Amino acid sequence: MPAMDYTEPNERLKDQSRCANLRAELKMCLLKSDCCKHKHTPRDCLKHYSDTIPHECNLLRYSFFECKRSLIDARRRFRGPRQ
């Protein structure tokens, strides 16, 4: 996945949680999609119009989901990521 392009050299996200970068990338991808350009919110696009969002946004959505799941799955610490 491409890294976030910030305009300023020292600019950082306000949210410093583990999955914040993925959330920001997903949000920017959704905002650039045709769904959001047709006056829908990113949340509406994910819930009701998921077939209209680009494949890249779906990949970011899955990566964000996996990141959030890894935070609550204690077994993953011992077993490692699935292969």
mmCIF file of the N, C-alpha and C atoms, coordinates in Angstrom:
data_MODEL
# 
_entry.id   MODEL 
# 
loop_
_atom_site.group_PDB 
_atom_site.id 
_atom_site.type_symbol 
_atom_site.label_atom_id 
_atom_site.label_alt_id 
_atom_site.label_comp_id 
_atom_site.label_asym_id 
_atom_site.label_entity_id 
_atom_site.label_seq_id 
_atom_site.pdbx_PDB_ins_code 
_atom_site.Cartn_x 
_atom_site.Cartn_y 
_atom_site.Cartn_z 
_atom_site.occupancy 
_atom_site.B_iso_or_equiv 
_atom_site.pdbx_formal_charge 
_atom_site.auth_seq_id 
_atom_site.auth_comp_id 
_atom_site.auth_asym_id 
_atom_site.auth_atom_id 
_atom_site.pdbx_PDB_model_num 
ATOM 1   N N  . MET A 1 1  ? 0.831   -1.173  0.000  1.00 0.00 ? 1  MET A N  1 
ATOM 2   C CA . MET A 1 1  ? 0.000   0.000   0.000  1.00 0.00 ? 1  MET A CA 1 
ATOM 3   C C  . MET A 1 1  ? 0.887   1.251   0.000  1.00 0.00 ? 1  MET A C  1 
ATOM 4   N N  . PRO A 1 2  ? 0.485   2.265   -0.735 1.00 0.00 ? 2  PRO A N  1 
ATOM 5   C CA . PRO A 1 2  ? 1.287   3.480   -0.740 1.00 0.00 ? 2  PRO A CA 1 
ATOM 6   C C  . PRO A 1 2  ? 1.147   4.219   0.576  1.00 0.00 ? 2  PRO A C  1 
ATOM 7   N N  . ALA A 1 3  ? 2.205   4.871   0.966  1.00 0.00 ? 3  ALA A N  1 
ATOM 8   C CA . ALA A 1 3  ? 2.195   5.639   2.215  1.00 0.00 ? 3  ALA A CA 1 
ATOM 9   C C  . ALA A 1 3  ? 1.437   6.943   2.001  1.00 0.00 ? 3  ALA A C  1 
ATOM 10  N N  . MET A 1 4  ? 0.956   7.508   3.096  1.00 0.00 ? 4  MET A N  1 
ATOM 11  C CA . MET A 1 4  ? 0.224   8.773   3.004  1.00 0.00 ? 4  MET A CA 1 
ATOM 12  C C  . MET A 1 4  ? 1.156   9.874   2.548  1.00 0.00 ? 4  MET A C  1 
ATOM 13  N N  . ASP A 1 5  ? 0.687   10.681  1.618  1.00 0.00 ? 5  ASP A N  1 
ATOM 14  C CA . ASP A 1 5  ? 1.463   11.817  1.147  1.00 0.00 ? 5  ASP A CA 1 
ATOM 15  C C  . ASP A 1 5  ? 1.021   13.054  1.914  1.00 0.00 ? 5  ASP A C  1 
ATOM 16  N N  . TYR A 1 6  ? 1.897   13.559  2.726  1.00 0.00 ? 6  TYR A N  1 
ATOM 17  C CA . TYR A 1 6  ? 1.591   14.762  3.477  1.00 0.00 ? 6  TYR A CA 1 
ATOM 18  C C  . TYR A 1 6  ? 2.218   15.951  2.766  1.00 0.00 ? 6  TYR A C  1 
ATOM 19  N N  . THR A 1 7  ? 1.567   17.095  2.879  1.00 0.00 ? 7  THR A N  1 
ATOM 20  C CA . THR A 1 7  ? 2.064   18.266  2.178  1.00 0.00 ? 7  THR A CA 1 
ATOM 21  C C  . THR A 1 7  ? 3.247   18.898  2.905  1.00 0.00 ? 7  THR A C  1 
ATOM 22  N N  . GLU A 1 8  ? 3.231   18.866  4.188  1.00 0.00 ? 8  GLU A N  1 
ATOM 23  C CA . GLU A 1 8  ? 4.316   19.431  4.988  1.00 0.00 ? 8  GLU A CA 1 
ATOM 24  C C  . GLU A 1 8  ? 5.271   18.314  5.407  1.00 0.00 ? 8  GLU A C  1 
ATOM 25  N N  . PRO A 1 9  ? 6.575   18.589  5.498  1.00 0.00 ? 9  PRO A N  1 
ATOM 26  C CA . PRO A 1 9  ? 7.528   17.520  5.834  1.00 0.00 ? 9  PRO A CA 1 
ATOM 27  C C  . PRO A 1 9  ? 7.331   16.938  7.225  1.00 0.00 ? 9  PRO A C  1 
ATOM 28  N N  . ASN A 1 10 ? 6.906   17.730  8.205  1.00 0.00 ? 10 ASN A N  1 
ATOM 29  C CA . ASN A 1 10 ? 6.754   17.228  9.580  1.00 0.00 ? 10 ASN A CA 1 
ATOM 30  C C  . ASN A 1 10 ? 5.293   17.042  9.968  1.00 0.00 ? 10 ASN A C  1 
ATOM 31  N N  . GLU A 1 11 ? 4.402   16.983  9.016  1.00 0.00 ? 11 GLU A N  1 
ATOM 32  C CA . GLU A 1 11 ? 2.987   16.844  9.310  1.00 0.00 ? 11 GLU A CA 1 
ATOM 33  C C  . GLU A 1 11 ? 2.680   15.407  9.703  1.00 0.00 ? 11 GLU A C  1 
ATOM 34  N N  . ARG A 1 12 ? 1.877   15.236  10.771 1.00 0.00 ? 12 ARG A N  1 
ATOM 35  C CA . ARG A 1 12 ? 1.500   13.912  11.248 1.00 0.00 ? 12 ARG A CA 1 
ATOM 36  C C  . ARG A 1 12 ? 0.012   13.886  11.530 1.00 0.00 ? 12 ARG A C  1 
ATOM 37  N N  . LEU A 1 13 ? -0.513  12.675  11.649 1.00 0.00 ? 13 LEU A N  1 
ATOM 38  C CA . LEU A 1 13 ? -1.911  12.520  11.996 1.00 0.00 ? 13 LEU A CA 1 
ATOM 39  C C  . LEU A 1 13 ? -2.120  12.878  13.464 1.00 0.00 ? 13 LEU A C  1 
ATOM 40  N N  . LYS A 1 14 ? -3.272  13.428  13.755 1.00 0.00 ? 14 LYS A N  1 
ATOM 41  C CA . LYS A 1 14 ? -3.597  13.737  15.139 1.00 0.00 ? 14 LYS A CA 1 
ATOM 42  C C  . LYS A 1 14 ? -3.825  12.448  15.931 1.00 0.00 ? 14 LYS A C  1 
ATOM 43  N N  . ASP A 1 15 ? -4.470  11.497  15.308 1.00 0.00 ? 15 ASP A N  1 
ATOM 44  C CA . ASP A 1 15 ? -4.718  10.192  15.915 1.00 0.00 ? 15 ASP A CA 1 
ATOM 45  C C  . ASP A 1 15 ? -3.455  9.352   15.780 1.00 0.00 ? 15 ASP A C  1 
ATOM 46  N N  . GLN A 1 16 ? -2.880  8.925   16.876 1.00 0.00 ? 16 GLN A N  1 
ATOM 47  C CA . GLN A 1 16 ? -1.638  8.155   16.862 1.00 0.00 ? 16 GLN A CA 1 
ATOM 48  C C  . GLN A 1 16 ? -1.860  6.689   17.221 1.00 0.00 ? 16 GLN A C  1 
ATOM 49  N N  . SER A 1 17 ? -3.097  6.192   17.091 1.00 0.00 ? 17 SER A N  1 
ATOM 50  C CA . SER A 1 17 ? -3.353  4.786   17.398 1.00 0.00 ? 17 SER A CA 1 
ATOM 51  C C  . SER A 1 17 ? -2.733  3.891   16.330 1.00 0.00 ? 17 SER A C  1 
ATOM 52  N N  . ARG A 1 18 ? -2.713  2.601   16.591 1.00 0.00 ? 18 ARG A N  1 
ATOM 53  C CA . ARG A 1 18 ? -2.035  1.665   15.699 1.00 0.00 ? 18 ARG A CA 1 
ATOM 54  C C  . ARG A 1 18 ? -2.588  1.665   14.277 1.00 0.00 ? 18 ARG A C  1 
ATOM 55  N N  . CYS A 1 19 ? -3.876  1.748   14.134 1.00 0.00 ? 19 CYS A N  1 
ATOM 56  C CA . CYS A 1 19 ? -4.512  1.628   12.819 1.00 0.00 ? 19 CYS A CA 1 
ATOM 57  C C  . CYS A 1 19 ? -4.863  2.988   12.218 1.00 0.00 ? 19 CYS A C  1 
ATOM 58  N N  . ALA A 1 20 ? -4.349  4.052   12.754 1.00 0.00 ? 20 ALA A N  1 
ATOM 59  C CA . ALA A 1 20 ? -4.720  5.393   12.305 1.00 0.00 ? 20 ALA A CA 1 
ATOM 60  C C  . ALA A 1 20 ? -4.315  5.650   10.855 1.00 0.00 ? 20 ALA A C  1 
ATOM 61  N N  . ASN A 1 21 ? -3.151  5.165   10.446 1.00 0.00 ? 21 ASN A N  1 
ATOM 62  C CA . ASN A 1 21 ? -2.719  5.397   9.068  1.00 0.00 ? 21 ASN A CA 1 
ATOM 63  C C  . ASN A 1 21 ? -3.637  4.690   8.075  1.00 0.00 ? 21 ASN A C  1 
ATOM 64  N N  . LEU A 1 22 ? -4.019  3.463   8.388  1.00 0.00 ? 22 LEU A N  1 
ATOM 65  C CA . LEU A 1 22 ? -4.931  2.739   7.505  1.00 0.00 ? 22 LEU A CA 1 
ATOM 66  C C  . LEU A 1 22 ? -6.292  3.417   7.451  1.00 0.00 ? 22 LEU A C  1 
ATOM 67  N N  . ARG A 1 23 ? -6.759  3.910   8.591  1.00 0.00 ? 23 ARG A N  1 
ATOM 68  C CA . ARG A 1 23 ? -8.044  4.604   8.622  1.00 0.00 ? 23 ARG A CA 1 
ATOM 69  C C  . ARG A 1 23 ? -8.000  5.861   7.771  1.00 0.00 ? 23 ARG A C  1 
ATOM 70  N N  . ALA A 1 24 ? -6.906  6.613   7.868  1.00 0.00 ? 24 ALA A N  1 
ATOM 71  C CA . ALA A 1 24 ? -6.769  7.840   7.083  1.00 0.00 ? 24 ALA A CA 1 
ATOM 72  C C  . ALA A 1 24 ? -6.680  7.523   5.583  1.00 0.00 ? 24 ALA A C  1 
ATOM 73  N N  . GLU A 1 25 ? -5.947  6.472   5.221  1.00 0.00 ? 25 GLU A N  1 
ATOM 74  C CA . GLU A 1 25 ? -5.849  6.090   3.812  1.00 0.00 ? 25 GLU A CA 1 
ATOM 75  C C  . GLU A 1 25 ? -7.190  5.631   3.268  1.00 0.00 ? 25 GLU A C  1 
ATOM 76  N N  . LEU A 1 26 ? -7.943  4.858   4.072  1.00 0.00 ? 26 LEU A N  1 
ATOM 77  C CA . LEU A 1 26 ? -9.262  4.411   3.660  1.00 0.00 ? 26 LEU A CA 1 
ATOM 78  C C  . LEU A 1 26 ? -10.200 5.605   3.478  1.00 0.00 ? 26 LEU A C  1 
ATOM 79  N N  . LYS A 1 27 ? -10.148 6.522   4.401  1.00 0.00 ? 27 LYS A N  1 
ATOM 80  C CA . LYS A 1 27 ? -11.005 7.709   4.311  1.00 0.00 ? 27 LYS A CA 1 
ATOM 81  C C  . LYS A 1 27 ? -10.695 8.522   3.059  1.00 0.00 ? 27 LYS A C  1 
ATOM 82  N N  . MET A 1 28 ? -9.416  8.727   2.778  1.00 0.00 ? 28 MET A N  1 
ATOM 83  C CA . MET A 1 28 ? -9.041  9.502   1.589  1.00 0.00 ? 28 MET A CA 1 
ATOM 84  C C  . MET A 1 28 ? -9.424  8.762   0.312  1.00 0.00 ? 28 MET A C  1 
ATOM 85  N N  . CYS A 1 29 ? -9.279  7.459   0.302  1.00 0.00 ? 29 CYS A N  1 
ATOM 86  C CA . CYS A 1 29 ? -9.667  6.680   -0.867 1.00 0.00 ? 29 CYS A CA 1 
ATOM 87  C C  . CYS A 1 29 ? -11.171 6.788   -1.107 1.00 0.00 ? 29 CYS A C  1 
ATOM 88  N N  . LEU A 1 30 ? -11.951 6.695   -0.032 1.00 0.00 ? 30 LEU A N  1 
ATOM 89  C CA . LEU A 1 30 ? -13.398 6.800   -0.174 1.00 0.00 ? 30 LEU A CA 1 
ATOM 90  C C  . LEU A 1 30 ? -13.819 8.191   -0.614 1.00 0.00 ? 30 LEU A C  1 
ATOM 91  N N  . LEU A 1 31 ? -13.165 9.210   -0.082 1.00 0.00 ? 31 LEU A N  1 
ATOM 92  C CA . LEU A 1 31 ? -13.525 10.574  -0.467 1.00 0.00 ? 31 LEU A CA 1 
ATOM 93  C C  . LEU A 1 31 ? -13.222 10.859  -1.938 1.00 0.00 ? 31 LEU A C  1 
ATOM 94  N N  . LYS A 1 32 ? -12.226 10.174  -2.490 1.00 0.00 ? 32 LYS A N  1 
ATOM 95  C CA . LYS A 1 32 ? -11.887 10.360  -3.901 1.00 0.00 ? 32 LYS A CA 1 
ATOM 96  C C  . LYS A 1 32 ? -12.755 9.512   -4.828 1.00 0.00 ? 32 LYS A C  1 
ATOM 97  N N  . SER A 1 33 ? -13.514 8.584   -4.272 1.00 0.00 ? 33 SER A N  1 
ATOM 98  C CA . SER A 1 33 ? -14.312 7.679   -5.096 1.00 0.00 ? 33 SER A CA 1 
ATOM 99  C C  . SER A 1 33 ? -15.539 8.391   -5.664 1.00 0.00 ? 33 SER A C  1 
ATOM 100 N N  . ASP A 1 34 ? -16.123 7.778   -6.680 1.00 0.00 ? 34 ASP A N  1 
ATOM 101 C CA . ASP A 1 34 ? -17.320 8.343   -7.308 1.00 0.00 ? 34 ASP A CA 1 
ATOM 102 C C  . ASP A 1 34 ? -18.503 8.346   -6.362 1.00 0.00 ? 34 ASP A C  1 
ATOM 103 N N  . CYS A 1 35 ? -18.545 7.392   -5.462 1.00 0.00 ? 35 CYS A N  1 
ATOM 104 C CA . CYS A 1 35 ? -19.658 7.299   -4.516 1.00 0.00 ? 35 CYS A CA 1 
ATOM 105 C C  . CYS A 1 35 ? -19.764 8.564   -3.658 1.00 0.00 ? 35 CYS A C  1 
ATOM 106 N N  . CYS A 1 36 ? -18.649 9.019   -3.131 1.00 0.00 ? 36 CYS A N  1 
ATOM 107 C CA . CYS A 1 36 ? -18.663 10.217  -2.289 1.00 0.00 ? 36 CYS A CA 1 
ATOM 108 C C  . CYS A 1 36 ? -18.864 11.481  -3.116 1.00 0.00 ? 36 CYS A C  1 
ATOM 109 N N  . LYS A 1 37 ? -18.495 11.429  -4.368 1.00 0.00 ? 37 LYS A N  1 
ATOM 110 C CA . LYS A 1 37 ? -18.716 12.588  -5.231 1.00 0.00 ? 37 LYS A CA 1 
ATOM 111 C C  . LYS A 1 37 ? -20.192 12.764  -5.568 1.00 0.00 ? 37 LYS A C  1 
ATOM 112 N N  . HIS A 1 38 ? -21.001 11.717  -5.333 1.00 0.00 ? 38 HIS A N  1 
ATOM 113 C CA . HIS A 1 38 ? -22.440 11.783  -5.568 1.00 0.00 ? 38 HIS A CA 1 
ATOM 114 C C  . HIS A 1 38 ? -23.196 12.076  -4.275 1.00 0.00 ? 38 HIS A C  1 
ATOM 115 N N  . LYS A 1 39 ? -22.577 12.853  -3.397 1.00 0.00 ? 39 LYS A N  1 
ATOM 116 C CA . LYS A 1 39 ? -23.209 13.337  -2.162 1.00 0.00 ? 39 LYS A CA 1 
ATOM 117 C C  . LYS A 1 39 ? -23.508 12.256  -1.128 1.00 0.00 ? 39 LYS A C  1 
ATOM 118 N N  . HIS A 1 40 ? -22.715 11.197  -1.111 1.00 0.00 ? 40 HIS A N  1 
ATOM 119 C CA . HIS A 1 40 ? -22.833 10.182  -0.067 1.00 0.00 ? 40 HIS A CA 1 
ATOM 120 C C  . HIS A 1 40 ? -21.663 10.329  0.889  1.00 0.00 ? 40 HIS A C  1 
ATOM 121 N N  . THR A 1 41 ? -21.884 9.948   2.141  1.00 0.00 ? 41 THR A N  1 
ATOM 122 C CA . THR A 1 41 ? -20.798 9.968   3.113  1.00 0.00 ? 41 THR A CA 1 
ATOM 123 C C  . THR A 1 41 ? -19.951 8.708   2.938  1.00 0.00 ? 41 THR A C  1 
ATOM 124 N N  . PRO A 1 42 ? -18.698 8.721   3.402  1.00 0.00 ? 42 PRO A N  1 
ATOM 125 C CA . PRO A 1 42 ? -17.883 7.498   3.330  1.00 0.00 ? 42 PRO A CA 1 
ATOM 126 C C  . PRO A 1 42 ? -18.535 6.311   4.039  1.00 0.00 ? 42 PRO A C  1 
ATOM 127 N N  . ARG A 1 43 ? -19.215 6.555   5.141  1.00 0.00 ? 43 ARG A N  1 
ATOM 128 C CA . ARG A 1 43 ? -19.895 5.475   5.863  1.00 0.00 ? 43 ARG A CA 1 
ATOM 129 C C  . ARG A 1 43 ? -21.021 4.886   5.016  1.00 0.00 ? 43 ARG A C  1 
ATOM 130 N N  . ASP A 1 44 ? -21.799 5.756   4.362  1.00 0.00 ? 44 ASP A N  1 
ATOM 131 C CA . ASP A 1 44 ? -22.866 5.266   3.490  1.00 0.00 ? 44 ASP A CA 1 
ATOM 132 C C  . ASP A 1 44 ? -22.300 4.453   2.337  1.00 0.00 ? 44 ASP A C  1 
ATOM 133 N N  . CYS A 1 45 ? -21.184 4.903   1.795  1.00 0.00 ? 45 CYS A N  1 
ATOM 134 C CA . CYS A 1 45 ? -20.563 4.172   0.687  1.00 0.00 ? 45 CYS A CA 1 
ATOM 135 C C  . CYS A 1 45 ? -20.135 2.774   1.117  1.00 0.00 ? 45 CYS A C  1 
ATOM 136 N N  . LEU A 1 46 ? -19.609 2.649   2.315  1.00 0.00 ? 46 LEU A N  1 
ATOM 137 C CA . LEU A 1 46 ? -19.185 1.338   2.806  1.00 0.00 ? 46 LEU A CA 1 
ATOM 138 C C  . LEU A 1 46 ? -20.368 0.436   3.126  1.00 0.00 ? 46 LEU A C  1 
ATOM 139 N N  . LYS A 1 47 ? -21.424 1.007   3.682  1.00 0.00 ? 47 LYS A N  1 
ATOM 140 C CA . LYS A 1 47 ? -22.568 0.194   4.100  1.00 0.00 ? 47 LYS A CA 1 
ATOM 141 C C  . LYS A 1 47 ? -23.504 -0.164  2.955  1.00 0.00 ? 47 LYS A C  1 
ATOM 142 N N  . HIS A 1 48 ? -23.871 0.830   2.158  1.00 0.00 ? 48 HIS A N  1 
ATOM 143 C CA . HIS A 1 48 ? -24.945 0.625   1.192  1.00 0.00 ? 48 HIS A CA 1 
ATOM 144 C C  . HIS A 1 48 ? -24.488 0.554   -0.262 1.00 0.00 ? 48 HIS A C  1 
ATOM 145 N N  . TYR A 1 49 ? -23.350 1.149   -0.568 1.00 0.00 ? 49 TYR A N  1 
ATOM 146 C CA . TYR A 1 49 ? -22.900 1.209   -1.957 1.00 0.00 ? 49 TYR A CA 1 
ATOM 147 C C  . TYR A 1 49 ? -21.521 0.579   -2.117 1.00 0.00 ? 49 TYR A C  1 
ATOM 148 N N  . SER A 1 50 ? -21.282 -0.520  -1.433 1.00 0.00 ? 50 SER A N  1 
ATOM 149 C CA . SER A 1 50 ? -19.950 -1.123  -1.454 1.00 0.00 ? 50 SER A CA 1 
ATOM 150 C C  . SER A 1 50 ? -19.562 -1.647  -2.824 1.00 0.00 ? 50 SER A C  1 
ATOM 151 N N  . ASP A 1 51 ? -20.545 -1.899  -3.683 1.00 0.00 ? 51 ASP A N  1 
ATOM 152 C CA . ASP A 1 51 ? -20.219 -2.382  -5.022 1.00 0.00 ? 51 ASP A CA 1 
ATOM 153 C C  . ASP A 1 51 ? -19.723 -1.268  -5.937 1.00 0.00 ? 51 ASP A C  1 
ATOM 154 N N  . THR A 1 52 ? -19.870 -0.002  -5.517 1.00 0.00 ? 52 THR A N  1 
ATOM 155 C CA . THR A 1 52 ? -19.441 1.112   -6.361 1.00 0.00 ? 52 THR A CA 1 
ATOM 156 C C  . THR A 1 52 ? -18.075 1.670   -5.972 1.00 0.00 ? 52 THR A C  1 
ATOM 157 N N  . ILE A 1 53 ? -17.517 1.230   -4.837 1.00 0.00 ? 53 ILE A N  1 
ATOM 158 C CA . ILE A 1 53 ? -16.218 1.778   -4.438 1.00 0.00 ? 53 ILE A CA 1 
ATOM 159 C C  . ILE A 1 53 ? -15.108 1.019   -5.156 1.00 0.00 ? 53 ILE A C  1 
ATOM 160 N N  . PRO A 1 54 ? -13.974 1.674   -5.403 1.00 0.00 ? 54 PRO A N  1 
ATOM 161 C CA . PRO A 1 54 ? -12.872 1.028   -6.132 1.00 0.00 ? 54 PRO A CA 1 
ATOM 162 C C  . PRO A 1 54 ? -12.264 -0.152  -5.358 1.00 0.00 ? 54 PRO A C  1 
ATOM 163 N N  . HIS A 1 55 ? -11.609 -1.019  -6.092 1.00 0.00 ? 55 HIS A N  1 
ATOM 164 C CA . HIS A 1 55 ? -10.981 -2.214  -5.506 1.00 0.00 ? 55 HIS A CA 1 
ATOM 165 C C  . HIS A 1 55 ? -9.914  -1.824  -4.487 1.00 0.00 ? 55 HIS A C  1 
ATOM 166 N N  . GLU A 1 56 ? -9.196  -0.753  -4.754 1.00 0.00 ? 56 GLU A N  1 
ATOM 167 C CA . GLU A 1 56 ? -8.161  -0.294  -3.817 1.00 0.00 ? 56 GLU A CA 1 
ATOM 168 C C  . GLU A 1 56 ? -8.775  0.047   -2.460 1.00 0.00 ? 56 GLU A C  1 
ATOM 169 N N  . CYS A 1 57 ? -9.934  0.663   -2.471 1.00 0.00 ? 57 CYS A N  1 
ATOM 170 C CA . CYS A 1 57 ? -10.607 0.997   -1.207 1.00 0.00 ? 57 CYS A CA 1 
ATOM 171 C C  . CYS A 1 57 ? -11.049 -0.269  -0.474 1.00 0.00 ? 57 CYS A C  1 
ATOM 172 N N  . ASN A 1 58 ? -11.482 -1.276  -1.219 1.00 0.00 ? 58 ASN A N  1 
ATOM 173 C CA . ASN A 1 58 ? -11.849 -2.543  -0.579 1.00 0.00 ? 58 ASN A CA 1 
ATOM 174 C C  . ASN A 1 58 ? -10.641 -3.212  0.054  1.00 0.00 ? 58 ASN A C  1 
ATOM 175 N N  . LEU A 1 59 ? -9.491  -3.113  -0.597 1.00 0.00 ? 59 LEU A N  1 
ATOM 176 C CA . LEU A 1 59 ? -8.273  -3.670  -0.008 1.00 0.00 ? 59 LEU A CA 1 
ATOM 177 C C  . LEU A 1 59 ? -7.888  -2.928  1.262  1.00 0.00 ? 59 LEU A C  1 
ATOM 178 N N  . LEU A 1 60 ? -8.008  -1.614  1.240  1.00 0.00 ? 60 LEU A N  1 
ATOM 179 C CA . LEU A 1 60 ? -7.721  -0.817  2.441  1.00 0.00 ? 60 LEU A CA 1 
ATOM 180 C C  . LEU A 1 60 ? -8.718  -1.134  3.548  1.00 0.00 ? 60 LEU A C  1 
ATOM 181 N N  . ARG A 1 61 ? -9.968  -1.352  3.189  1.00 0.00 ? 61 ARG A N  1 
ATOM 182 C CA . ARG A 1 61 ? -10.999 -1.702  4.163  1.00 0.00 ? 61 ARG A CA 1 
ATOM 183 C C  . ARG A 1 61 ? -10.656 -3.023  4.845  1.00 0.00 ? 61 ARG A C  1 
ATOM 184 N N  . TYR A 1 62 ? -10.229 -4.016  4.059  1.00 0.00 ? 62 TYR A N  1 
ATOM 185 C CA . TYR A 1 62 ? -9.849  -5.309  4.617  1.00 0.00 ? 62 TYR A CA 1 
ATOM 186 C C  . TYR A 1 62 ? -8.617  -5.176  5.516  1.00 0.00 ? 62 TYR A C  1 
ATOM 187 N N  . SER A 1 63 ? -7.634  -4.401  5.076  1.00 0.00 ? 63 SER A N  1 
ATOM 188 C CA . SER A 1 63 ? -6.422  -4.202  5.886  1.00 0.00 ? 63 SER A CA 1 
ATOM 189 C C  . SER A 1 63 ? -6.754  -3.511  7.194  1.00 0.00 ? 63 SER A C  1 
ATOM 190 N N  . PHE A 1 64 ? -7.653  -2.532  7.146  1.00 0.00 ? 64 PHE A N  1 
ATOM 191 C CA . PHE A 1 64 ? -8.071  -1.833  8.363  1.00 0.00 ? 64 PHE A CA 1 
ATOM 192 C C  . PHE A 1 64 ? -8.802  -2.802  9.295  1.00 0.00 ? 64 PHE A C  1 
ATOM 193 N N  . PHE A 1 65 ? -9.669  -3.643  8.729  1.00 0.00 ? 65 PHE A N  1 
ATOM 194 C CA . PHE A 1 65 ? -10.381 -4.635  9.524  1.00 0.00 ? 65 PHE A CA 1 
ATOM 195 C C  . PHE A 1 65 ? -9.401  -5.590  10.211 1.00 0.00 ? 65 PHE A C  1 
ATOM 196 N N  . GLU A 1 66 ? -8.416  -6.070  9.465  1.00 0.00 ? 66 GLU A N  1 
ATOM 197 C CA . GLU A 1 66 ? -7.430  -6.988  10.033 1.00 0.00 ? 66 GLU A CA 1 
ATOM 198 C C  . GLU A 1 66 ? -6.612  -6.311  11.132 1.00 0.00 ? 66 GLU A C  1 
ATOM 199 N N  . CYS A 1 67 ? -6.287  -5.043  10.944 1.00 0.00 ? 67 CYS A N  1 
ATOM 200 C CA . CYS A 1 67 ? -5.536  -4.304  11.954 1.00 0.00 ? 67 CYS A CA 1 
ATOM 201 C C  . CYS A 1 67 ? -6.353  -4.182  13.236 1.00 0.00 ? 67 CYS A C  1 
ATOM 202 N N  . LYS A 1 68 ? -7.631  -3.813  13.103 1.00 0.00 ? 68 LYS A N  1 
ATOM 203 C CA . LYS A 1 68 ? -8.484  -3.676  14.286 1.00 0.00 ? 68 LYS A CA 1 
ATOM 204 C C  . LYS A 1 68 ? -8.688  -5.029  14.970 1.00 0.00 ? 68 LYS A C  1 
ATOM 205 N N  . ARG A 1 69 ? -8.832  -6.080  14.172 1.00 0.00 ? 69 ARG A N  1 
ATOM 206 C CA . ARG A 1 69 ? -9.027  -7.406  14.753 1.00 0.00 ? 69 ARG A CA 1 
ATOM 207 C C  . ARG A 1 69 ? -7.793  -7.868  15.503 1.00 0.00 ? 69 ARG A C  1 
ATOM 208 N N  . SER A 1 70 ? -6.620  -7.519  14.998 1.00 0.00 ? 70 SER A N  1 
ATOM 209 C CA . SER A 1 70 ? -5.392  -7.945  15.670 1.00 0.00 ? 70 SER A CA 1 
ATOM 210 C C  . SER A 1 70 ? -5.241  -7.270  17.036 1.00 0.00 ? 70 SER A C  1 
ATOM 211 N N  . LEU A 1 71 ? -5.892  -6.128  17.224 1.00 0.00 ? 71 LEU A N  1 
ATOM 212 C CA . LEU A 1 71 ? -5.817  -5.449  18.515 1.00 0.00 ? 71 LEU A CA 1 
ATOM 213 C C  . LEU A 1 71 ? -6.614  -6.187  19.585 1.00 0.00 ? 71 LEU A C  1 
ATOM 214 N N  . ILE A 1 72 ? -7.679  -6.882  19.176 1.00 0.00 ? 72 ILE A N  1 
ATOM 215 C CA . ILE A 1 72 ? -8.531  -7.533  20.178 1.00 0.00 ? 72 ILE A CA 1 
ATOM 216 C C  . ILE A 1 72 ? -8.313  -9.035  20.254 1.00 0.00 ? 72 ILE A C  1 
ATOM 217 N N  . ASP A 1 73 ? -7.589  -9.623  19.323 1.00 0.00 ? 73 ASP A N  1 
ATOM 218 C CA . ASP A 1 73 ? -7.363  -11.059 19.307 1.00 0.00 ? 73 ASP A CA 1 
ATOM 219 C C  . ASP A 1 73 ? -6.075  -11.384 20.072 1.00 0.00 ? 73 ASP A C  1 
ATOM 220 N N  . ALA A 1 74 ? -6.219  -11.812 21.316 1.00 0.00 ? 74 ALA A N  1 
ATOM 221 C CA . ALA A 1 74 ? -5.050  -12.085 22.150 1.00 0.00 ? 74 ALA A CA 1 
ATOM 222 C C  . ALA A 1 74 ? -4.294  -13.321 21.678 1.00 0.00 ? 74 ALA A C  1 
ATOM 223 N N  . ARG A 1 75 ? -4.984  -14.264 21.033 1.00 0.00 ? 75 ARG A N  1 
ATOM 224 C CA . ARG A 1 75 ? -4.318  -15.478 20.563 1.00 0.00 ? 75 ARG A CA 1 
ATOM 225 C C  . ARG A 1 75 ? -3.298  -15.173 19.481 1.00 0.00 ? 75 ARG A C  1 
ATOM 226 N N  . ARG A 1 76 ? -3.516  -14.104 18.747 1.00 0.00 ? 76 ARG A N  1 
ATOM 227 C CA . ARG A 1 76 ? -2.628  -13.764 17.633 1.00 0.00 ? 76 ARG A CA 1 
ATOM 228 C C  . ARG A 1 76 ? -1.205  -13.454 18.118 1.00 0.00 ? 76 ARG A C  1 
ATOM 229 N N  . ARG A 1 77 ? -1.103  -12.968 19.339 1.00 0.00 ? 77 ARG A N  1 
ATOM 230 C CA . ARG A 1 77 ? 0.226   -12.685 19.877 1.00 0.00 ? 77 ARG A CA 1 
ATOM 231 C C  . ARG A 1 77 ? 1.076   -13.941 19.943 1.00 0.00 ? 77 ARG A C  1 
ATOM 232 N N  . PHE A 1 78 ? 0.445   -15.069 20.256 1.00 0.00 ? 78 PHE A N  1 
ATOM 233 C CA . PHE A 1 78 ? 1.186   -16.316 20.407 1.00 0.00 ? 78 PHE A CA 1 
ATOM 234 C C  . PHE A 1 78 ? 1.292   -17.086 19.092 1.00 0.00 ? 78 PHE A C  1 
ATOM 235 N N  . ARG A 1 79 ? 0.255   -17.068 18.301 1.00 0.00 ? 79 ARG A N  1 
ATOM 236 C CA . ARG A 1 79 ? 0.219   -17.853 17.073 1.00 0.00 ? 79 ARG A CA 1 
ATOM 237 C C  . ARG A 1 79 ? 0.826   -17.119 15.878 1.00 0.00 ? 79 ARG A C  1 
ATOM 238 N N  . GLY A 1 80 ? 0.799   -15.812 15.905 1.00 0.00 ? 80 GLY A N  1 
ATOM 239 C CA . GLY A 1 80 ? 1.283   -15.048 14.756 1.00 0.00 ? 80 GLY A CA 1 
ATOM 240 C C  . GLY A 1 80 ? 0.197   -14.885 13.717 1.00 0.00 ? 80 GLY A C  1 
ATOM 241 N N  . PRO A 1 81 ? 0.484   -14.147 12.657 1.00 0.00 ? 81 PRO A N  1 
ATOM 242 C CA . PRO A 1 81 ? -0.538  -13.935 11.628 1.00 0.00 ? 81 PRO A CA 1 
ATOM 243 C C  . PRO A 1 81 ? -0.846  -15.229 10.877 1.00 0.00 ? 81 PRO A C  1 
ATOM 244 N N  . ARG A 1 82 ? -2.091  -15.325 10.381 1.00 0.00 ? 82 ARG A N  1 
ATOM 245 C CA . ARG A 1 82 ? -2.491  -16.506 9.603  1.00 0.00 ? 82 ARG A CA 1 
ATOM 246 C C  . ARG A 1 82 ? -1.747  -16.517 8.286  1.00 0.00 ? 82 ARG A C  1 
ATOM 247 N N  . GLN A 1 83 ? -1.470  -17.717 7.800  1.00 0.00 ? 83 GLN A N  1 
ATOM 248 C CA . GLN A 1 83 ? -0.738  -17.838 6.527  1.00 0.00 ? 83 GLN A CA 1 
ATOM 249 C C  . GLN A 1 83 ? -1.551  -18.540 5.505  1.00 0.00 ? 83 GLN A C  1 
# 
